[in-house]
């Protein structure tokens, strides 16, 4: 019996020696694996073991490593990558039993390292799941790959850029680099030199080159180009320094995203064509269609379109006024002085109205001796003041062959939004107020609904 115990002791000692040798061999193997080994509990993320190779990557001891990353694998991953990497590892472990991924880690000195991770799940007898992972510092290789990718992206963008410019007419070309916030442009008329505008977006340079009336639409287009890959065409007035004036231009433009980060716009390129001659011809045709031949004011159809469009864009939270004007005794001028004299009176009325109201106000002739004015951003006091001035200006006497006719004007005023919130309602109310002015003795102005206030 004693011999049996001694034999068992000898065998146990032999097994302990073999186990010790195996542990030394395993440790030797672990120490010579490229990179290092981390083991952690899958659910909690708590580190179990951290190899010397792992500590060498970060140049610290085990205590510092555990303290810095709060002894948790999840917090080991750089915050911007954390959720994405965590989900990716979980998906791979669930479907494959192992996982391979590369992610960023902030080391103890605050520098970023790229870590290649290869992990495998192990379930203990008590059901706790652990992950054994080999990690390797691949920062240098990753930076080289990124540099090569940037070169590839640049080549790709240059190819796309010049393809676009080849399609464009031979006018001003421009190239905006989003990352450096610089815009380069090339003007054939200025010595074929390429010029650069720094801090283009930061300093709001767009507003320096686009006419203020066109700036809102062009700014909206520019924001869209910065947000996604797209092409667009727009027309606006652009300041040309060599000509010292704004020139009607057509812009052909396209934005390009990064080849890898498809949602990140990195370049906007395009060309600018002078269309001032084309616009002059269009404006002449438009004037013929929208203006009264005798007075040069807008016709009734144009006034309706202009007011409707303005209220659609600028109606909310603002006050405007519509004035209907009728020349008093105009029929007497035609009947007694003749139609040619009547035409001159109409021209005088149109000139008087145009000189009384602001350049920004819409003024039109909507009938034989009826005129319509839409005052932008005007309250009751402003409308009354202008109407009073027009009454004064219109008190004139016309004489021909001993016949004398005195003219004046009657005015009806409707306010937006008090008397109406669309063109039709304002027109009707202003017409009703005009009728009141005529019924009240002419040569005066009346406000729509004033008797009800």
ZISUL-V753485 format. One record per residue. N is the residue number from 0. SS is DSSP state (H for helix, E for strand, - for the rest). PHI is phi in degrees with one decimal (NA if undefined). PSI is psi in radians with two decimals (none if undefined). Layout:
# ZISUL-V753485
n:N ss:SS phi:PHI psi:PSI
n:N ss:SS phi:PHI psi:PSI
This chain:
# ZISUL-V753485
n:0 ss:- phi:NA psi:-0.71
n:1 ss:H phi:-63.1 psi:-0.70
n:2 ss:H phi:-64.8 psi:-0.62
n:3 ss:H phi:-63.8 psi:-0.71
n:4 ss:H phi:-66.6 psi:-0.72
n:5 ss:H phi:-64.4 psi:-0.70
n:6 ss:H phi:-64.2 psi:-0.69
n:7 ss:H phi:-65.6 psi:-0.69
n:8 ss:H phi:-62.7 psi:-0.71
n:9 ss:H phi:-65.1 psi:-0.75
n:10 ss:H phi:-65.5 psi:-0.68
n:11 ss:H phi:-64.5 psi:-0.72
n:12 ss:H phi:-63.5 psi:-0.70
n:13 ss:H phi:-63.0 psi:-0.72
n:14 ss:H phi:-66.5 psi:-0.69
n:15 ss:H phi:-63.1 psi:-0.67
n:16 ss:H phi:-65.7 psi:-0.75
n:17 ss:H phi:-64.4 psi:-0.70
n:18 ss:H phi:-64.8 psi:-0.73
n:19 ss:H phi:-62.9 psi:-0.74
n:20 ss:H phi:-62.6 psi:-0.70
n:21 ss:H phi:-65.2 psi:-0.71
n:22 ss:H phi:-64.5 psi:-0.67
n:23 ss:H phi:-65.1 psi:-0.75
n:24 ss:H phi:-64.0 psi:-0.72
n:25 ss:H phi:-63.7 psi:-0.76
n:26 ss:H phi:-63.8 psi:-0.68
n:27 ss:H phi:-62.7 psi:-0.74
n:28 ss:H phi:-64.0 psi:-0.80
n:29 ss:H phi:-60.4 psi:-0.76
n:30 ss:H phi:-66.4 psi:-0.39
n:31 ss:H phi:-102.0 psi:-0.01
n:32 ss:- phi:-71.0 psi:2.33
n:33 ss:- phi:-56.4 psi:2.20
n:34 ss:- phi:91.7 psi:-2.42
n:35 ss:E phi:-155.7 psi:3.12
n:36 ss:E phi:-123.8 psi:2.35
n:37 ss:E phi:-122.1 psi:2.39
n:38 ss:E phi:-125.0 psi:2.46
n:39 ss:E phi:-152.1 psi:2.77
n:40 ss:E phi:-74.2 psi:2.26
n:41 ss:- phi:-63.6 psi:-0.75
n:42 ss:- phi:-73.7 psi:-0.84
n:43 ss:- phi:-88.6 psi:-0.39
n:44 ss:- phi:80.4 psi:0.03
n:45 ss:E phi:-67.2 psi:2.27
n:46 ss:E phi:-66.0 psi:2.44
n:47 ss:E phi:-103.9 psi:-1.01
n:48 ss:E phi:-131.3 psi:2.61
n:49 ss:E phi:-133.7 psi:2.05
n:50 ss:- phi:-77.3 psi:2.86
n:51 ss:H phi:-62.2 psi:-0.66
n:52 ss:H phi:-61.5 psi:-0.63
n:53 ss:H phi:-65.9 psi:-0.78
n:54 ss:H phi:-65.8 psi:-0.58
n:55 ss:H phi:-65.2 psi:-0.59
n:56 ss:H phi:-59.3 psi:-0.66
n:57 ss:H phi:-102.3 psi:-0.02
n:58 ss:- phi:60.2 psi:0.81
n:59 ss:- phi:-149.4 psi:3.02
n:60 ss:- phi:-92.5 psi:3.02
n:61 ss:H phi:-63.6 psi:-0.70
n:62 ss:H phi:-62.3 psi:-0.77
n:63 ss:H phi:-64.3 psi:-0.68
n:64 ss:H phi:-61.8 psi:-0.86
n:65 ss:H phi:-64.0 psi:-0.71
n:66 ss:H phi:-65.9 psi:-0.76
n:67 ss:H phi:-66.2 psi:-0.67
n:68 ss:- phi:-100.8 psi:0.33
n:69 ss:- phi:51.0 psi:0.59
n:70 ss:- phi:51.3 psi:0.71
n:71 ss:E phi:-144.5 psi:2.23
n:72 ss:H phi:-63.6 psi:-0.69
n:73 ss:H phi:-59.1 psi:-0.70
n:74 ss:H phi:-77.8 psi:-0.16
n:75 ss:H phi:-70.5 psi:-0.54
n:76 ss:- phi:-79.7 psi:2.41
n:77 ss:- phi:-58.2 psi:2.43
n:78 ss:H phi:-54.6 psi:-0.77
n:79 ss:H phi:-60.7 psi:-0.50
n:80 ss:H phi:-95.8 psi:-0.19
n:81 ss:H phi:-55.1 psi:-1.02
n:82 ss:H phi:-65.7 psi:-0.72
n:83 ss:H phi:-63.2 psi:-0.77
n:84 ss:H phi:-69.0 psi:-0.74
n:85 ss:H phi:-58.2 psi:-0.80
n:86 ss:H phi:-65.6 psi:-0.70
n:87 ss:H phi:-65.4 psi:-0.77
n:88 ss:H phi:-63.0 psi:-0.76
n:89 ss:H phi:-61.9 psi:-0.73
n:90 ss:H phi:-63.2 psi:-0.77
n:91 ss:H phi:-68.3 psi:-0.71
n:92 ss:H phi:-65.0 psi:-0.66
n:93 ss:H phi:-68.9 psi:-0.67
n:94 ss:H phi:-93.8 psi:-0.54
n:95 ss:H phi:-115.5 psi:-0.36
n:96 ss:- phi:86.2 psi:-0.17
n:97 ss:E phi:-143.9 psi:2.90
n:98 ss:E phi:-145.3 psi:2.54
n:99 ss:E phi:-134.8 psi:2.21
n:100 ss:E phi:-158.4 psi:2.72
n:101 ss:E phi:-118.7 psi:2.34
n:102 ss:E phi:-147.4 psi:2.97
n:103 ss:E phi:-93.2 psi:2.57
n:104 ss:E phi:-135.1 psi:2.38
n:105 ss:E phi:-92.2 psi:2.11
n:106 ss:- phi:-82.9 psi:-3.09
n:107 ss:- phi:-67.5 psi:-0.27
n:108 ss:- phi:-97.2 psi:0.04
n:109 ss:- phi:86.6 psi:0.10
n:110 ss:- phi:-90.5 psi:2.71
n:111 ss:E phi:-93.3 psi:2.29
n:112 ss:E phi:-118.6 psi:2.57
n:113 ss:E phi:-99.7 psi:2.17
n:114 ss:E phi:-114.7 psi:2.20
n:115 ss:E phi:-89.1 psi:2.23
n:116 ss:E phi:-119.6 psi:2.29
n:117 ss:E phi:-130.8 psi:1.97
n:118 ss:E phi:-124.4 psi:2.71
n:119 ss:E phi:-139.8 psi:2.45
n:120 ss:E phi:-85.3 psi:2.47
n:121 ss:E phi:-134.7 psi:2.25
n:122 ss:E phi:-105.1 psi:2.11
n:123 ss:- phi:-73.6 psi:2.98
n:124 ss:- phi:-63.6 psi:-0.44
n:125 ss:- phi:-89.4 psi:0.12
n:126 ss:- phi:90.5 psi:-0.13
n:127 ss:- phi:-74.8 psi:2.25
n:128 ss:E phi:-93.0 psi:2.27
n:129 ss:E phi:-119.6 psi:2.75
n:130 ss:E phi:-121.8 psi:2.23
n:131 ss:E phi:-103.1 psi:2.08
n:132 ss:E phi:-126.6 psi:2.40
n:133 ss:E phi:-99.8 psi:2.20
n:134 ss:E phi:-118.2 psi:2.61
n:135 ss:E phi:-141.8 psi:2.42
n:136 ss:E phi:-78.0 psi:1.97
n:137 ss:- phi:-118.0 psi:0.49
n:138 ss:H phi:-59.3 psi:-0.83
n:139 ss:H phi:-63.4 psi:-0.81
n:140 ss:H phi:-62.6 psi:-0.70
n:141 ss:H phi:-65.3 psi:-0.72
n:142 ss:H phi:-64.9 psi:-0.65
n:143 ss:H phi:-64.4 psi:-0.78
n:144 ss:H phi:-61.5 psi:-0.71
n:145 ss:H phi:-65.5 psi:-0.67
n:146 ss:H phi:-63.7 psi:-0.75
n:147 ss:H phi:-62.5 psi:-0.67
n:148 ss:H phi:-66.4 psi:-0.68
n:149 ss:H phi:-63.2 psi:-0.69
n:150 ss:H phi:-63.2 psi:-0.78
n:151 ss:H phi:-62.1 psi:-0.73
n:152 ss:H phi:-62.8 psi:-0.72
n:153 ss:H phi:-61.5 psi:-0.79
n:154 ss:H phi:-61.4 psi:-0.72
n:155 ss:H phi:-62.4 psi:-0.80
n:156 ss:H phi:-65.5 psi:-0.71
n:157 ss:H phi:-62.2 psi:-0.71
n:158 ss:H phi:-62.0 psi:-0.83
n:159 ss:H phi:-62.9 psi:-0.72
n:160 ss:H phi:-61.7 psi:-0.85
n:161 ss:H phi:-73.9 psi:-0.44
n:162 ss:H phi:-64.0 psi:-0.74
n:163 ss:H phi:-65.2 psi:-0.80
n:164 ss:H phi:-65.4 psi:-0.54
n:165 ss:H phi:-66.3 psi:-0.56
n:166 ss:H phi:-76.9 psi:-0.41
n:167 ss:- phi:-79.0 psi:2.73
n:168 ss:- phi:-69.1 psi:2.86
n:169 ss:- phi:-83.5 psi:1.24
n:170 ss:- phi:-126.7 psi:-2.65
n:171 ss:E phi:-67.6 psi:2.32
n:172 ss:E phi:-118.8 psi:2.61
n:173 ss:E phi:-141.3 psi:2.74
n:174 ss:E phi:-144.8 psi:1.98
n:175 ss:E phi:-106.0 psi:2.14
n:176 ss:E phi:-94.5 psi:1.95
n:177 ss:- phi:-64.6 psi:-0.74
n:178 ss:- phi:-65.2 psi:-0.68
n:179 ss:- phi:-95.3 psi:-0.13
n:180 ss:- phi:55.3 psi:0.77
n:181 ss:E phi:-123.9 psi:2.47
n:182 ss:E phi:-117.7 psi:2.15
n:183 ss:E phi:-103.0 psi:2.42
n:184 ss:E phi:-137.4 psi:2.69
n:185 ss:E phi:-127.4 psi:2.13
n:186 ss:E phi:-117.9 psi:1.93
n:187 ss:- phi:-57.6 psi:-0.49
n:188 ss:- phi:-79.9 psi:-0.15
n:189 ss:- phi:-114.7 psi:0.93
n:190 ss:- phi:73.8 psi:0.32
n:191 ss:- phi:55.7 psi:0.63
n:192 ss:E phi:-103.4 psi:2.48
n:193 ss:E phi:-91.2 psi:2.22
n:194 ss:E phi:-114.4 psi:2.76
n:195 ss:E phi:-124.4 psi:2.40
n:196 ss:E phi:-115.0 psi:1.96
n:197 ss:E phi:-83.2 psi:2.72
n:198 ss:- phi:50.4 psi:0.80
n:199 ss:- phi:-61.8 psi:-0.84
n:200 ss:- phi:-79.4 psi:-0.74
n:201 ss:- phi:-59.1 psi:-0.69
n:202 ss:- phi:-97.0 psi:0.18
n:203 ss:- phi:59.1 psi:0.74
n:204 ss:- phi:-64.6 psi:-0.38
n:205 ss:H phi:-56.0 psi:-0.69
n:206 ss:H phi:-67.8 psi:-0.32
n:207 ss:H phi:-79.2 psi:-0.34
n:208 ss:H phi:-112.5 psi:-0.30
n:209 ss:E phi:-103.0 psi:2.31
n:210 ss:- phi:-58.1 psi:2.43
n:211 ss:H phi:-56.1 psi:-0.62
n:212 ss:H phi:-66.5 psi:-0.40
n:213 ss:H phi:-103.1 psi:-0.08
n:214 ss:H phi:-65.4 psi:-0.68
n:215 ss:H phi:-60.8 psi:-0.86
n:216 ss:H phi:-64.4 psi:-0.73
n:217 ss:H phi:-70.1 psi:-0.64
n:218 ss:H phi:-63.7 psi:-0.71
n:219 ss:H phi:-62.9 psi:-0.73
n:220 ss:H phi:-64.1 psi:-0.73
n:221 ss:H phi:-62.9 psi:-0.72
n:222 ss:H phi:-62.5 psi:-0.69
n:223 ss:H phi:-65.1 psi:-0.70
n:224 ss:H phi:-64.0 psi:-0.61
n:225 ss:H phi:-73.7 psi:-0.33
n:226 ss:H phi:-97.2 psi:-0.39
n:227 ss:- phi:-157.6 psi:2.80
n:228 ss:- phi:-74.5 psi:2.18
n:229 ss:- phi:-163.9 psi:2.94
n:230 ss:E phi:-123.2 psi:2.66
n:231 ss:E phi:-157.6 psi:2.83
n:232 ss:E phi:-132.7 psi:2.36
n:233 ss:E phi:-144.6 psi:2.72
n:234 ss:E phi:-120.9 psi:2.35
n:235 ss:E phi:-161.7 psi:3.05
n:236 ss:E phi:-98.0 psi:2.16
n:237 ss:E phi:-116.5 psi:2.39
n:238 ss:E phi:-77.2 psi:2.13
n:239 ss:E phi:-107.0 psi:1.93
n:240 ss:- phi:-61.5 psi:-0.64
n:241 ss:- phi:-66.1 psi:-0.46
n:242 ss:- phi:-102.2 psi:-0.13
n:243 ss:- phi:54.6 psi:0.73
n:244 ss:E phi:-164.5 psi:2.89
n:245 ss:E phi:-80.9 psi:2.38
n:246 ss:E phi:-123.8 psi:2.28
n:247 ss:E phi:-61.5 psi:2.22
n:248 ss:E phi:-137.7 psi:2.67
n:249 ss:E phi:-111.0 psi:2.20
n:250 ss:E phi:-103.1 psi:2.16
n:251 ss:E phi:-102.8 psi:2.11
n:252 ss:E phi:-141.0 psi:2.62
n:253 ss:E phi:-147.6 psi:2.52
n:254 ss:E phi:-114.3 psi:2.63
n:255 ss:E phi:-128.7 psi:2.43
n:256 ss:E phi:-95.9 psi:2.87
n:257 ss:- phi:-61.9 psi:2.48
n:258 ss:- phi:-63.8 psi:-0.51
n:259 ss:- phi:-93.7 psi:-0.89
n:260 ss:- phi:-92.0 psi:1.54
n:261 ss:- phi:-61.2 psi:-0.36
n:262 ss:- phi:-92.8 psi:-0.03
n:263 ss:- phi:-102.3 psi:1.94
n:264 ss:E phi:-77.1 psi:2.24
n:265 ss:E phi:-118.7 psi:-0.28
n:266 ss:E phi:-148.4 psi:2.46
n:267 ss:E phi:-128.2 psi:2.15
n:268 ss:E phi:-130.2 psi:2.79
n:269 ss:E phi:176.9 psi:-2.99
n:270 ss:E phi:-139.2 psi:2.75
n:271 ss:E phi:-125.9 psi:2.13
n:272 ss:E phi:-109.4 psi:2.31
n:273 ss:E phi:-72.7 psi:2.04
n:274 ss:- phi:-120.4 psi:0.46
n:275 ss:H phi:-61.6 psi:-0.70
n:276 ss:H phi:-66.0 psi:-0.72
n:277 ss:H phi:-62.9 psi:-0.78
n:278 ss:H phi:-65.4 psi:-0.63
n:279 ss:H phi:-61.5 psi:-0.73
n:280 ss:H phi:-67.1 psi:-0.74
n:281 ss:H phi:-64.2 psi:-0.74
n:282 ss:H phi:-62.9 psi:-0.65
n:283 ss:H phi:-64.8 psi:-0.76
n:284 ss:H phi:-66.2 psi:-0.68
n:285 ss:H phi:-64.9 psi:-0.67
n:286 ss:H phi:-64.3 psi:-0.70
n:287 ss:H phi:-61.9 psi:-0.67
n:288 ss:H phi:-79.6 psi:-0.53
n:289 ss:H phi:-109.0 psi:-0.13
n:290 ss:E phi:-116.3 psi:2.61
n:291 ss:- phi:-74.0 psi:2.24
n:292 ss:- phi:-62.6 psi:-0.62
n:293 ss:- phi:-76.0 psi:-0.76
n:294 ss:- phi:-102.9 psi:-0.35
n:295 ss:- phi:80.8 psi:-0.04
n:296 ss:- phi:-79.7 psi:2.92
n:297 ss:E phi:-63.0 psi:2.57
n:298 ss:- phi:-85.7 psi:3.12
n:299 ss:H phi:-62.1 psi:-0.75
n:300 ss:H phi:-63.7 psi:-0.74
n:301 ss:H phi:-65.6 psi:-0.71
n:302 ss:H phi:-60.8 psi:-0.75
n:303 ss:H phi:-61.0 psi:-0.79
n:304 ss:H phi:-64.8 psi:-0.78
n:305 ss:H phi:-64.6 psi:-0.80
n:306 ss:H phi:-67.0 psi:-0.75
n:307 ss:H phi:-60.7 psi:-0.78
n:308 ss:H phi:-65.9 psi:-0.70
n:309 ss:H phi:-66.2 psi:-0.75
n:310 ss:H phi:-66.3 psi:-0.61
n:311 ss:H phi:-63.8 psi:-0.66
n:312 ss:H phi:-89.3 psi:-0.59
n:313 ss:H phi:-129.3 psi:0.31
n:314 ss:- phi:-73.4 psi:-0.69
n:315 ss:- phi:-64.4 psi:2.26
n:316 ss:- phi:71.7 psi:0.28
n:317 ss:- phi:-128.3 psi:2.87
n:318 ss:- phi:-118.0 psi:2.38
n:319 ss:E phi:-139.2 psi:2.95
n:320 ss:E phi:-137.6 psi:2.46
n:321 ss:E phi:-115.9 psi:2.27
n:322 ss:E phi:-121.0 psi:2.23
n:323 ss:E phi:-102.2 psi:2.22
n:324 ss:E phi:-121.7 psi:2.36
n:325 ss:E phi:-131.0 psi:2.32
n:326 ss:E phi:-76.6 psi:2.15
n:327 ss:E phi:-76.1 psi:2.45
n:328 ss:- phi:66.8 psi:0.36
n:329 ss:H phi:-66.0 psi:-0.65
n:330 ss:H phi:-60.5 psi:-0.65
n:331 ss:H phi:-65.0 psi:-0.61
n:332 ss:H phi:-63.1 psi:-0.86
n:333 ss:H phi:-61.5 psi:-0.77
n:334 ss:H phi:-70.9 psi:-0.60
n:335 ss:H phi:-103.8 psi:-0.53
n:336 ss:H phi:-106.8 psi:-0.25
n:337 ss:- phi:102.9 psi:2.77
n:338 ss:H phi:-67.5 psi:-0.60
n:339 ss:H phi:-62.6 psi:-0.71
n:340 ss:H phi:-67.5 psi:-0.62
n:341 ss:H phi:-62.5 psi:-0.66
n:342 ss:H phi:-63.2 psi:-0.68
n:343 ss:H phi:-66.6 psi:-0.62
n:344 ss:H phi:-65.7 psi:-0.74
n:345 ss:H phi:-59.9 psi:-0.73
n:346 ss:H phi:-65.3 psi:-0.67
n:347 ss:H phi:-64.9 psi:-0.76
n:348 ss:H phi:-60.1 psi:-0.80
n:349 ss:H phi:-60.7 psi:-0.76
n:350 ss:H phi:-65.1 psi:-0.68
n:351 ss:H phi:-65.4 psi:-0.75
n:352 ss:H phi:-64.9 psi:-0.81
n:353 ss:H phi:-62.4 psi:-0.64
n:354 ss:H phi:-78.0 psi:-0.34
n:355 ss:H phi:-83.6 psi:-0.56
n:356 ss:- phi:-102.7 psi:2.89
n:357 ss:- phi:-70.2 psi:2.69
n:358 ss:- phi:-61.3 psi:-0.55
n:359 ss:- phi:-76.0 psi:-0.28
n:360 ss:- phi:-75.4 psi:2.60
n:361 ss:E phi:-85.8 psi:2.26
n:362 ss:E phi:-129.2 psi:2.26
n:363 ss:E phi:-143.5 psi:2.75
n:364 ss:E phi:-102.3 psi:2.04
n:365 ss:- phi:-110.2 psi:0.00
n:366 ss:- phi:-163.5 psi:-2.98
n:367 ss:- phi:-54.3 psi:-1.03
n:368 ss:- phi:-124.2 psi:0.44
n:369 ss:E phi:-109.7 psi:2.36
n:370 ss:E phi:-128.2 psi:2.66
n:371 ss:E phi:-128.1 psi:2.33
n:372 ss:E phi:-124.7 psi:2.36
n:373 ss:E phi:-117.0 psi:1.96
n:374 ss:E phi:-92.4 psi:2.08
n:375 ss:- phi:-79.4 psi:2.46
n:376 ss:- phi:48.7 psi:0.96
n:377 ss:- phi:-130.3 psi:2.41
n:378 ss:- phi:-99.5 psi:-3.03
n:379 ss:H phi:-61.3 psi:-0.77
n:380 ss:H phi:-59.9 psi:-0.74
n:381 ss:H phi:-65.2 psi:-0.72
n:382 ss:H phi:-65.5 psi:-0.75
n:383 ss:H phi:-64.8 psi:-0.71
n:384 ss:H phi:-61.8 psi:-0.79
n:385 ss:H phi:-68.2 psi:-0.69
n:386 ss:H phi:-63.0 psi:-0.73
n:387 ss:H phi:-61.7 psi:-0.74
n:388 ss:H phi:-63.5 psi:-0.69
n:389 ss:H phi:-67.5 psi:-0.70
n:390 ss:H phi:-56.0 psi:-0.76
n:391 ss:H phi:-64.2 psi:-0.79
n:392 ss:H phi:-67.4 psi:-0.52
n:393 ss:- phi:-85.4 psi:-0.09
n:394 ss:- phi:-79.6 psi:1.58
n:395 ss:E phi:-133.1 psi:2.72
n:396 ss:E phi:-116.6 psi:2.30
n:397 ss:E phi:-116.3 psi:2.40
n:398 ss:E phi:-134.9 psi:2.47
n:399 ss:E phi:-157.1 psi:2.19
n:400 ss:- phi:54.1 psi:0.74
n:401 ss:- phi:80.2 psi:-0.02
n:402 ss:E phi:-98.8 psi:2.24
n:403 ss:E phi:-116.2 psi:2.25
n:404 ss:E phi:-125.9 psi:2.23
n:405 ss:E phi:-99.0 psi:2.28
n:406 ss:E phi:-115.1 psi:2.81
n:407 ss:E phi:-155.5 psi:-2.86
n:408 ss:E phi:-144.9 psi:2.60
n:409 ss:E phi:-110.1 psi:2.49
n:410 ss:E phi:-133.1 psi:2.34
n:411 ss:E phi:-113.7 psi:2.35
n:412 ss:E phi:-118.0 psi:2.31
n:413 ss:E phi:-127.5 psi:2.37
n:414 ss:E phi:-104.2 psi:2.47
n:415 ss:E phi:-100.8 psi:2.25
n:416 ss:- phi:-99.3 psi:0.12
n:417 ss:- phi:-60.1 psi:-0.77
n:418 ss:- phi:-102.8 psi:-0.03
n:419 ss:- phi:171.5 psi:2.61
n:420 ss:- phi:-117.0 psi:0.18
n:421 ss:- phi:-145.0 psi:2.99
n:422 ss:H phi:-59.2 psi:-0.83
n:423 ss:H phi:-61.1 psi:-0.80
n:424 ss:H phi:-64.9 psi:-0.76
n:425 ss:H phi:-65.0 psi:-0.71
n:426 ss:H phi:-61.6 psi:-0.80
n:427 ss:H phi:-62.8 psi:-0.80
n:428 ss:H phi:-66.3 psi:-0.68
n:429 ss:H phi:-66.3 psi:-0.65
n:430 ss:H phi:-65.8 psi:-0.70
n:431 ss:H phi:-64.6 psi:-0.70
n:432 ss:H phi:-66.6 psi:-0.64
n:433 ss:H phi:-62.0 psi:-0.74
n:434 ss:H phi:-60.9 psi:-0.71
n:435 ss:H phi:-60.3 psi:-0.73
n:436 ss:H phi:-63.5 psi:-0.70
n:437 ss:H phi:-69.4 psi:-0.75
n:438 ss:H phi:-65.6 psi:-0.48
n:439 ss:- phi:-85.3 psi:0.07
n:440 ss:- phi:120.9 psi:-0.02
n:441 ss:- phi:66.8 psi:3.11
n:442 ss:- phi:52.8 psi:0.83
n:443 ss:- phi:-161.9 psi:3.04
n:444 ss:E phi:-124.4 psi:2.66
n:445 ss:E phi:-134.0 psi:2.58
n:446 ss:E phi:-100.1 psi:2.33
n:447 ss:- phi:-59.2 psi:2.27
n:448 ss:- phi:74.9 psi:0.19
n:449 ss:H phi:-66.3 psi:-0.54
n:450 ss:H phi:-70.2 psi:-0.31
n:451 ss:H phi:-89.6 psi:-0.12
n:452 ss:- phi:-92.8 psi:none
